[in-house]
Amino acid sequence: MTIRSIYKHSLQLFIRPEQTWESISIQKNSPKQLFLILILPLLLLMAVCNFSGYQLFEQNPLQHLNMYLFSASATFLFSILSIYISTLLVSKFAQFEDKKGRFNRAFTLVGFSFVPGILFNSLAFLIPTINYLTILSLFSFYILYKGISPILSIPDDKKSGYFTFILIGLLSIYAVLGAFFIGIASLMGF
C-alpha cells in the first residue's frame, strides 16, 4: 500500500466501510508500513493534543507540567500497547493457517479501526470542554464490525458472534490498561 492509499482508505471507512474493507482486503498490507505511515503519526498527534489541551486551557500551565507530560507520554505508549495486544486478541479469530498471515490481517483490521477513536480522542484532548465527543470513538467498533468478514475471512452468519467475543476481549484489555495507567499515575503522585 502507498501512503496515499492508506490515508484514502482510512478516510473512506467513515463513509462506506463495506466497500472500503473489500478494497483493503485484496491489498498486501504490512503491519510495519501501516504502523509507521498511519498509526504512529496519529498517535503522536493525539499525544501532542493531550499536552496542548492542558496547556491551552489551564490557568497556570507550568504548575502541573510534569503531570501533563506524563499524561501525553502515557497516552502514546498505552495506545501502542493497546493496538498490539488488541491485534494479538483479534488474530486468534482470523481464519488463516499461518500465524504471520493471521497477525497481518488482524493488525490491518485493528489499525484501521482505531483511526476514528484516535481522531475523536485527539479532538477531545485538544479542546477539553468538548470531551463528551469521545463517545464518537465508538464508531471504531462499527468499523471493526464491518471489517471482520472481509479481513479475517469470517462468514457473515458468524460475524456477530465473533464480534461479541472480540468486543468483550477488547473492552477487557482497555479496562486493564486503564487501571494500570491510573495505578502508575497514583504512584507518581498525580
C-alpha positions in Angstrom: 0.0 0.0 0.0 1.1 3.5 -0.7 0.9 6.4 1.7 -1.9 7.9 -0.3 -3.9 4.7 -0.4 -3.5 4.1 3.3 -4.9 7.6 4.2 -7.5 7.4 1.5 -8.8 4.1 2.9 -8.8 5.4 6.5 -11.0 8.3 5.5 -13.3 6.2 3.2 -14.0 3.9 6.2 -16.0 6.8 7.7 -18.2 7.0 4.6 -18.6 3.5 3.1 -16.9 0.9 5.3 -18.1 -2.3 3.5 -16.7 -1.3 0.1 -13.5 0.1 1.7 -12.8 -3.1 3.6 -13.3 -5.1 0.5 -10.7 -2.9 -1.2 -8.3 -3.2 1.7 -8.7 -7.0 1.9 -7.3 -7.5 -1.6 -4.2 -5.5 -1.0 -1.0 -6.7 0.6 -0.6 -4.9 3.9 2.5 -4.8 6.0 1.9 -4.1 9.7 5.2 -2.2 9.9 4.2 0.0 7.0 0.7 0.6 8.3 2.1 1.4 11.8 4.8 3.8 10.5 2.6 5.6 8.0 -0.8 5.7 9.7 -0.8 4.7 13.3 2.4 6.3 14.6 1.7 9.8 13.2 -1.9 9.7 14.5 -0.7 8.6 18.0 1.9 11.4 18.0 -0.9 13.8 17.1 -3.0 12.5 20.0 -0.2 12.9 22.4 0.5 16.5 21.3 -3.2 17.3 21.5 -3.3 15.8 25.0 -0.4 18.0 26.2 -1.5 21.1 24.3 -5.1 20.9 25.5 -3.9 21.1 29.1 -1.6 23.9 28.3 -4.2 26.0 26.4 -7.0 25.7 29.0 -5.1 25.7 32.3 -4.9 28.9 34.4 -1.3 28.2 35.3 0.1 25.7 32.8 3.6 25.4 34.3 2.2 24.4 37.7 1.4 20.8 36.6 3.8 20.4 33.7 5.1 17.0 34.9 1.5 15.7 35.0 0.8 16.9 31.5 4.0 15.3 30.2 3.2 12.1 31.9 -0.4 12.1 30.6 0.8 12.7 27.0 3.6 10.1 27.0 1.4 7.5 28.8 -1.4 8.1 26.3 1.0 7.5 23.5 2.7 4.4 25.0 -0.6 2.8 26.2 -2.2 3.3 22.8 0.7 1.5 21.1 0.4 -1.3 23.7 -3.3 -1.4 23.2 -3.0 -1.8 19.5 -0.6 -4.7 19.7 -2.5 -6.5 22.4 -5.7 -6.0 20.5 -4.1 -7.4 17.4 -3.0 -10.5 19.3 -6.5 -11.0 20.5 -8.1 -10.4 17.1 -5.6 -12.7 15.3 -6.9 -15.6 17.3 -10.2 -15.3 15.4 -8.7 -15.0 11.9 -9.4 -17.9 9.5 -5.9 -18.3 8.2 -3.5 -21.2 8.6 -0.2 -19.4 9.1 0.5 -17.3 12.2 2.0 -14.4 10.2 -1.0 -14.1 7.9 -3.4 -14.0 10.9 -1.3 -11.3 12.6 -1.0 -9.2 9.4 -4.7 -9.3 8.8 -5.6 -8.7 12.4 -3.2 -5.7 12.5 -4.8 -4.3 9.4 -8.3 -4.6 10.9 -7.3 -3.2 14.3 -5.1 -0.4 12.8 -7.7 1.0 10.5 -10.5 0.5 13.1 -8.6 2.6 15.7 -8.5 5.7 13.4 -11.9 7.2 14.4 -11.1 6.6 18.1 -7.7 8.3 17.8 -9.1 11.3 15.9 -12.1 11.9 18.2 -9.9 11.5 21.3 -7.3 13.9 19.9 -10.0 16.5 19.4 -11.3 15.9 22.9 -7.8 16.2 24.3 -7.2 19.4 22.4 -10.4 21.1 23.5 -11.3 19.6 26.9 -14.6 21.4 27.0 -16.0 19.1 24.3 -14.6 15.9 25.8 -18.1 14.4 25.7 -17.5 13.9 22.0 -15.2 11.0 22.8 -18.5 9.0 22.6 -18.0 9.2 18.8 -14.9 7.0 19.3 -17.4 4.1 19.5 -17.6 4.4 15.7 -14.3 2.4 15.8 -16.3 -0.6 16.9 -18.7 -0.2 14.0 -15.8 -0.1 11.5 -14.3 -3.1 13.2 -17.6 -5.0 12.9 -17.8 -4.2 9.2 -14.3 -5.4 8.6 -14.5 -8.7 10.4 -15.8 -10.7 7.4 -13.6 -9.3 4.6 -10.4 -9.0 6.6 -10.5 -12.1 8.8 -12.4 -14.3 6.3 -15.2 -15.0 8.8 -18.5 -16.0 7.2 -21.3 -13.4 7.5 -23.5 -15.6 9.5 -20.9 -16.0 12.3 -19.8 -12.3 12.2 -22.0 -11.2 15.1 -20.7 -14.0 17.4 -17.1 -13.3 16.6 -17.6 -9.6 17.1 -19.2 -10.2 20.5 -16.2 -12.2 21.7 -13.7 -9.7 20.2 -15.6 -6.8 21.8 -15.6 -8.4 25.2 -11.9 -9.0 24.9 -11.1 -5.5 23.7 -13.1 -3.9 26.5 -11.3 -6.1 29.0 -7.9 -5.1 27.6 -8.9 -1.4 27.8 -10.1 -1.7 31.3 -6.9 -3.4 32.5 -4.7 -0.9 30.7 -6.8 2.0 32.1 -6.4 0.6 35.6 -2.7 0.2 35.1 -2.5 3.8 33.9 -4.4 5.1 36.9 -2.2 3.0 39.2 1.0 4.4 37.8 -0.3 7.9 37.9 -1.3 7.4 41.6 2.2 6.0 42.4 3.8 9.0 40.8 1.6 11.4 42.8 -0.6 12.7 40.1 
